[in-house]
């Protein structure tokens, strides 16, 4: 097992335990070693969302979409980070993209309704 993979697994484990702030340490190290890994970017973005570091979450999900433009979750999570920063119009665009990429996903569709009402 590589050191990067171990850091990633440690970060995911800490996330699973509800220790998002601690997870960012391992995940940031993993990202420095392999910045092109969407899985690392996703986990780090989730950790940032959980500790309300909206701008950092936005940055991770934007980077993730550069790597995987059709990733429905990345669009949804980017929307969440944008919404939390008061960028509702841009967020709604990403929610709509997420919903179009994964039709029937209630979480995605619910965010669109909330912002359009």
C-alpha positions in Angstrom: 0.0 0.0 0.0 1.3 3.5 -0.9 1.7 6.2 1.6 -0.8 8.3 -0.3 -3.4 5.6 -0.2 -2.9 5.2 3.5 -3.4 8.9 4.1 -6.5 8.8 2.0 -7.9 5.8 4.0 -7.0 7.5 7.2 -8.9 10.6 6.1 -11.9 8.6 5.0 -11.9 6.8 8.3 -11.8 10.0 10.3 -14.7 11.4 8.2 -16.7 8.3 9.0 -16.0 8.8 12.7 -17.3 12.4 12.4 -13.9 13.9 12.8 -13.8 16.1 9.7 -11.3 18.6 11.0 -8.8 15.9 11.7 -9.6 14.3 8.3 -8.4 17.4 6.5 -4.9 16.9 7.7 -4.4 13.5 6.2 -6.4 14.4 3.1 -4.5 17.6 2.4 -1.2 15.6 2.6 -2.7 13.0 0.2 -3.8 15.8 -2.2 -0.3 17.3 -2.2 1.1 14.0 -3.3 -1.6 13.2 -5.9 -3.5 16.3 -6.8 -5.1 14.6 -9.8 -7.0 12.1 -7.8 -10.7 12.9 -7.8 -11.4 10.6 -4.9 -9.0 12.6 -2.7 -10.5 15.9 -3.8 -14.0 14.6 -3.1 -13.2 13.4 0.4 -11.4 16.7 1.2 -14.3 18.7 -0.2 -16.7 16.8 2.0 -14.5 17.4 5.1 -14.4 21.1 4.3 -18.2 21.2 3.9 -18.7 19.5 7.3 -16.5 22.1 9.1 -18.1 24.9 7.2 -15.0 26.0 5.2 -17.2 26.9 2.2 -14.5 28.5 0.0 -12.1 25.6 0.4 -14.9 23.1 -0.4 -15.8 25.1 -3.5 -12.2 24.9 -4.6 -12.0 21.2 -4.2 -15.3 20.5 -6.0 -14.3 22.8 -8.8 -11.0 20.9 -9.1 -12.9 17.6 -9.0 -15.1 18.8 -11.9 -12.0 19.6 -13.9 -11.0 15.9 -13.5 -14.6 14.5 -13.8 -17.0 17.0 -15.5 -19.9 14.6 -15.4 -19.7 13.8 -11.7 -23.2 14.4 -10.4 -22.1 14.5 -6.7 -19.4 17.0 -7.4 -22.0 19.3 -9.0 -24.3 18.9 -6.1 -21.6 19.5 -3.5 -20.3 22.5 -5.4 -23.8 23.8 -5.3 -24.0 23.3 -1.6 -20.7 25.2 -1.0 -21.8 28.0 -3.3 -25.2 28.3 -1.7 -23.6 28.6 1.8 -21.6 31.5 0.4 -24.8 33.3 -0.8 -24.3 32.4 -4.5 -27.7 30.9 -4.9 -28.0 31.5 -8.7 -24.7 29.7 -9.5 -25.5 27.0 -6.9 -28.9 26.3 -8.6 -27.1 25.8 -11.9 -25.0 23.1 -10.4 -28.0 21.5 -8.7 -29.8 21.4 -12.0 -26.7 19.8 -13.7 -26.5 17.2 -10.8 -30.2 16.4 -11.2 -29.9 16.0 -15.0 -26.9 13.7 -14.6 -28.8 11.5 -12.0 -32.5 11.8 -12.7 -34.7 10.9 -9.7 -32.2 11.8 -7.1 -34.4 13.4 -4.4 -31.6 15.4 -2.7 -30.6 17.1 -5.9 -34.2 17.9 -7.0 -35.1 19.2 -3.5 -32.3 21.8 -3.6 -33.6 23.1 -6.9 -37.1 23.5 -5.5 -35.8 25.2 -2.4 -33.9 27.8 -4.4 -36.5 28.4 -7.1 -39.3 29.0 -4.6 
